[in-house]
Amino acid sequence: MRLLIQRVKEASVVVDDKIISKIDKGLLVFIGIAEDDDESSLEWLVNKVLNLRIFEDNQGKMNLSLLELNYDLLLISQFTLYANCERGRRPDFIKAAKPEDAHKLYDKFSQKIKEKYKSPQEGIFGADMKVSLINDGPVTIMLER
């Protein structure tokens, strides 16, 4: 799994010209699932997302986590994180999981978040989404497991 984590001042998702999710200060997490991914990585990734110390403390140091600050969380499925651009000019997505497999694993990731934290806002799996955000920092981190 690949997670692209962005610290945001705000973020929102629009589907069919309607805002379906919106957060204030927190994390926007794009989740890519590979064909060979399974549940073995979920616990580690969930703990990383919740406990990464990427928010500033009173001294301006990145020393606080989402869990400590109780900020918002927005999850978006993003198969294009597995784009392969090595050959030609058109990316292939051969390493990305099939939609039905990815959807199951994405749902399990979301459920594990809910077990340890408040319910995240989410996009719609497989939908054509318009994601808007104000990256705070900017802070953008790629996690892979």
C-alpha positions as CSV (number, residue, x, y, z in Angstrom):
1,M,0.0,0.0,0.0
2,R,1.1,3.5,-0.7
3,L,-0.2,6.5,1.3
4,L,0.3,10.0,0.3
5,I,-0.3,12.1,3.4
6,Q,-0.8,15.8,3.2
7,R,-1.1,18.1,6.2
8,V,-3.9,20.5,5.3
9,K,-5.5,23.7,6.5
10,E,-8.7,22.5,4.8
11,A,-9.7,20.0,2.1
12,S,-12.9,18.9,0.4
13,V,-14.2,16.4,-2.2
14,V,-16.8,17.2,-4.8
15,V,-18.7,14.4,-6.8
16,D,-21.3,15.3,-9.3
17,D,-21.1,19.0,-8.4
18,K,-21.9,18.3,-4.7
19,I,-19.5,18.6,-1.8
20,I,-19.6,15.1,-0.2
21,S,-16.8,15.6,2.3
22,K,-15.0,18.5,3.9
23,I,-12.4,18.9,6.7
24,D,-10.7,21.7,8.4
25,K,-7.1,21.4,9.8
26,G,-5.9,17.9,9.7
27,L,-4.6,15.2,7.2
28,L,-5.7,14.3,3.7
29,V,-4.6,10.8,3.0
30,F,-4.6,9.3,-0.6
31,I,-4.6,5.5,-0.5
32,G,-3.2,3.4,-3.3
33,I,-3.5,-0.4,-3.1
34,A,-1.3,-2.8,-5.1
35,E,-2.3,-6.1,-6.6
36,D,-0.3,-8.0,-4.0
37,D,-1.4,-6.0,-0.9
38,D,-3.2,-7.7,1.9
39,E,-4.3,-6.9,5.5
40,S,-0.8,-7.5,7.0
41,S,0.2,-3.8,6.4
42,L,-3.0,-2.2,7.7
43,E,-2.2,-2.0,11.4
44,W,1.2,-0.5,10.8
45,L,-0.1,2.1,8.3
46,V,-3.1,3.1,10.5
47,N,-0.8,3.6,13.5
48,K,1.6,5.7,11.3
49,V,-1.1,8.0,10.0
50,L,-2.5,8.5,13.5
51,N,0.8,9.0,15.3
52,L,3.1,10.7,12.8
53,R,4.4,13.8,14.6
54,I,3.9,16.3,11.7
55,F,2.0,19.1,13.4
56,E,3.9,21.9,15.1
57,D,4.1,22.4,18.8
58,N,4.3,25.8,20.6
59,Q,8.0,26.0,19.6
60,G,7.3,25.5,15.9
61,K,8.7,22.0,15.8
62,M,6.9,19.1,14.2
63,N,6.2,17.3,17.4
64,L,2.5,16.6,17.6
65,S,0.3,13.9,16.0
66,L,-3.2,13.8,14.6
67,L,-4.2,11.6,17.5
68,E,-2.9,14.1,20.1
69,L,-4.6,17.1,18.4
70,N,-7.8,15.5,17.4
71,Y,-7.7,17.2,14.0
72,D,-9.8,16.1,11.0
73,L,-9.0,13.2,8.6
74,L,-10.0,12.8,5.0
75,L,-9.4,9.4,3.2
76,I,-9.4,9.2,-0.6
77,S,-8.8,6.1,-2.7
78,Q,-6.2,6.8,-5.3
79,F,-5.2,3.9,-7.7
80,T,-2.9,6.3,-9.7
81,L,-0.4,6.1,-6.9
82,Y,0.7,2.9,-8.6
83,A,1.2,4.5,-12.0
84,N,4.2,3.1,-13.9
85,C,5.8,5.7,-16.1
86,E,9.0,4.0,-17.0
87,R,8.1,3.2,-20.6
88,G,6.4,5.4,-23.1
89,R,4.4,8.4,-22.3
90,R,1.2,6.8,-21.0
91,P,1.3,5.4,-17.5
92,D,0.2,1.9,-16.9
93,F,-1.5,0.7,-13.7
94,I,-0.6,-3.0,-13.9
95,K,0.6,-3.0,-10.3
96,A,-2.7,-1.5,-8.9
97,A,-5.1,-3.9,-7.4
98,K,-8.3,-4.8,-9.2
99,P,-11.1,-2.4,-8.1
100,E,-13.1,-5.0,-6.2
101,D,-10.0,-6.1,-4.2
102,A,-8.8,-2.6,-3.6
103,H,-12.3,-1.6,-2.4
104,K,-12.3,-4.3,0.3
105,L,-8.8,-3.4,1.5
106,Y,-9.7,0.3,1.5
107,D,-12.8,-0.4,3.6
108,K,-10.8,-2.4,6.1
109,F,-8.2,0.5,6.4
110,S,-11.1,2.9,7.0
111,Q,-12.6,0.6,9.6
112,K,-9.3,0.2,11.5
113,I,-9.0,4.0,11.6
114,K,-12.5,4.2,13.1
115,E,-11.6,1.7,15.7
116,K,-8.7,3.9,17.0
117,Y,-9.9,7.4,16.1
118,K,-13.0,9.3,15.2
119,S,-14.7,8.5,11.9
120,P,-12.8,10.0,9.0
121,Q,-14.4,11.9,6.1
122,E,-14.1,10.0,2.9
123,G,-14.4,10.3,-0.8
124,I,-16.4,7.8,-2.9
125,F,-14.4,4.7,-4.0
126,G,-14.1,4.7,-7.8
127,A,-15.9,7.9,-8.3
128,D,-14.7,10.9,-10.4
129,M,-13.8,13.1,-7.5
130,K,-12.6,16.7,-7.5
131,V,-10.3,17.2,-4.5
132,S,-9.5,20.6,-3.2
133,L,-6.9,21.3,-0.5
134,I,-4.8,23.9,1.1
135,N,-1.5,22.1,1.9
136,D,-0.2,23.4,5.2
137,G,3.6,23.8,5.2
138,P,3.7,22.3,2.6
139,V,4.0,19.0,4.3
140,T,3.6,15.9,2.1
141,I,4.8,12.5,3.1
142,M,4.7,9.2,1.2
143,L,4.4,6.0,3.2
144,E,4.7,2.5,1.7
145,R,4.4,-0.9,3.3
